[in-house]
Amino acid sequence: MQPIPHLHDLIENLSDPVRDDLFARARERQLPKNETIYRQGEEPREWFKIVSGSVKLCTYTPGGREMVPLELHDGDCFGEMGMIDGLPRVSHAIAMTDLTILVWKRSDFEALCAKYSEFKDSLMRMLALRTRLAYCMLIESRGLSLRERLAVALCRLAYSSPGTASESDIPISQEGLGQMLGASRQTVNKELQQLATAQLISLNYGKIRVIDLPELERRYGELAGTDSVAAVYGAQ
């Protein structure tokens, strides 16, 4: 698995003049936990960067089951796709914690694209990385068993969570994993117990500890035949 720092951040690697211009246009917004930032089907008028907190991008089945394909954290950008294609939002964006975000209007996005080629280059790189991640997740969903998909998801989440390269605490519930993988909590629990029996993880209330990430990755990291990617936050 290939860890990618700033995978969801199109701003971090911009030059200082471009960053200064970009941040001068930003407006700060604070939202409480569970507040909706935008809804599926809405017209896209803004894009965002997380200052602190977490955001989930999610959809709901006709039966009301929540699907959470992506969680975003400090430093990540989101909402830019609608700035490019102008089509309605494809998901809901909901604050998972108390949240502080920076907000830009569509006019800011268009001005930055027109003024700075490096802004467009950074945008294209971020979108390419997201496309790579989406491709990997699609192949995993089609070609792997639930246990294998679960193990790959835990590898990816371990890289994205605080901890060392060999041991990480993943702050996610079994229900949250089920929402990510499209499975019931009971089914996820059964597969987690098998990974725990193999001494690859340990289970705690509200979080999962990966106790042997290199071995978990060796067994499951490339089962789908792709070099999957993972977002990295902070030192690993």
N, C-alpha and C positions, 0 to 999 in steps of 0.2 A: 504494500500500500504506500502511495506517494503522499506524504504530508505537504500541504501547501499553505504557508503563512499568508494571511490577508486574502484568502480565496474569494471572499465576498465583499472585498473593500476596493473600490476603484479609486480611492483618494490617497491612500497611504504613500504610494510611490510617486506621486506627482511632485514636480519641482516646487520650491517655496513660493515663487510668484503666482503660480496657478492656484496653489492651495490657499494663499492669502486672498486672492480674488474670490475663490469659491466660498471660503468661510465668511467673508464679508457679506455675502448674499444670503447666508443661512439665518433661519429663525429657530430658536430653541422652543421645544414643546415638551411638557411633562404630562405623563399619563399614569393613572393608577393601574394596578394589576387587573387583568381581564378586560380592559378597555379596548374597543375595536378601533384600529387605526384606519382601515378601509375594508369594504365588503366586496365580495365576489360580485361581478357584474357592474360595479360602479365605473363611472368615467374617470380615467387617471388624470389627476391634476397636479400631483406632487410626488416627489421622491425623497428618500430618507437615509440618514446614517444614525446608527445607535451609539449614543454617548455612554449610557450605562443601562443595564437590564437585558432582557431577552424577549424575542418576538417569535411567535409561531406563525407559519403560513399554512393554512388548513382549508379543507373543503368538507362538505357533509353529504353523505349519501341520502337518497330519498327517504330512507328509513331513519335518518337522524344520526347515523354513526359518523363520528369525526375521524378524518384522515389527516395526519400531520406529516407531510413529506419532508419538511425542512424547518429547523429551528435556527435562529440567528442571534448573535451575541455582540458584546461590546466591539465597536469598530466596523461592524458589517453594514453594508448598504443594501437597500431594497426599494422596490417600486419603480426602478428605472426602465423595466421592460415596457411599461405603458407609455413612458415618455418617448420611446422609439417608435412603437407601432400604433399608438393611439387607440388600441382596442380595449374593451372593458377588462377590468381586473379579473384574473383567472382564479384568484383565491381570496380568502379573508386573511387579514393581518391583525393579530391580536397580541396584546402585551401579556407575557407570561409572568412578569414581575412588575413592580413599580418601574417606570420607564422614563428615560430622558432621551430625546431624539433631536437631531437637527433636520430641518425641513427646507426643501427648495421647491419653487414653483416650476411649472413646465417652461415658462419664459426664461428662467435661470439656466435650465438644462440646454435649451436651444442656443442661448447666448454663449455658454461655455463651449459647446460643440463648434460653433462658428468661429470662436476666437482662438481656441487652443487645439492643435492637432494632437498633442500628447494626452489631452483629456479623452478624445475619441479613441486613441490607441489603448489607453488604460481601460476604458469601457469595453472595447472589443476583447481584450485579454480576459477580463473578468467574466464576460459572457461566454467565452470559449471554455474557461474552466468550469463554469456551471453546466455547460452543455456536456462536457466530459463526465462530470459527476452524474448528471441525469442519465447519460448513456450507460454508465456503469450500473446505476441502480435499476435501470430497465432490464439489462441483461441478467442481473441478479434475480429480479422478480420472475423472470421467465425460466431461468435455468437451474435454480437452486431450491433445495428443500427449505422448509421453514427454519430448521435448526441451522442450516448453513447461512441463510439470509440473516438470521439473528446474530450469529457469530461475526459475520462481516459488518453488520451494523454496530456491534459492540466495539470492534476494532476501530471503526471510523469515529465513534463517539469517544473512545478512549484518547485518541489523538486530539480531540476537541475539548477535553476536560482537563482541569488542573491535575498535576501529578508528574511523576517521572516517566521516562519512556517505557519502563517495565511495569509500573503499577499506577492505576488511575481510579479515582472514584467518579462514577458517572451518576450525576444527580437526575435520575429518571426512574419513574415508577414502572412496574410491569404493565400497567394500563397504558402508560405513555409509549412503551415499546410496541404494544399491540396496535395503537393508533398509527405508529410509524410503519408497521409491517402489514397492516390490514389483517390482523389476527386477534382472537379473543385473549383476554388476560389469562384465562385458565390454560389455554394452549401454549402461550408464551411461558407461563410458569413451568409447565412440564418440560419444555426444552431448556429453560434456564437451569433446572435441577440437574439435567444431564451434563451441562457444561460445568456446574459446580462439583458434581461427582468426579469429573475429570480434573479437578483442581485448577481450572483455568480462571474461574471467577468465584466470588463469594457474594451472598445475597444479604442485604440489609434493608431496613425499612426506608423506602423512598429513594434508595440508590443501589447501585451495583458496583462492586469493586472488581476490576480486572486485575488479577494477581499475577498473571503471566502473559503479558501482551505479545512478546516475541513468539511464544509457543502458540497462542491463539491465532496470530497472524500466519504463522508457518502452516498451520493445519487448514485454515479457512480463507486466508487473505486473497488468494488468486484462483478460487474454485471456478469462477465464471469465465476464466480465460482472459481477463482484462486486468490491466494495471490500475486498480481503483485509486481514487484520490480522497483525501480527507482534509478538512479545514483545521488549522492549528491556531490556538490562541495562547500567547505567552510562551515562556520557555518550556521546552520538553526535554 
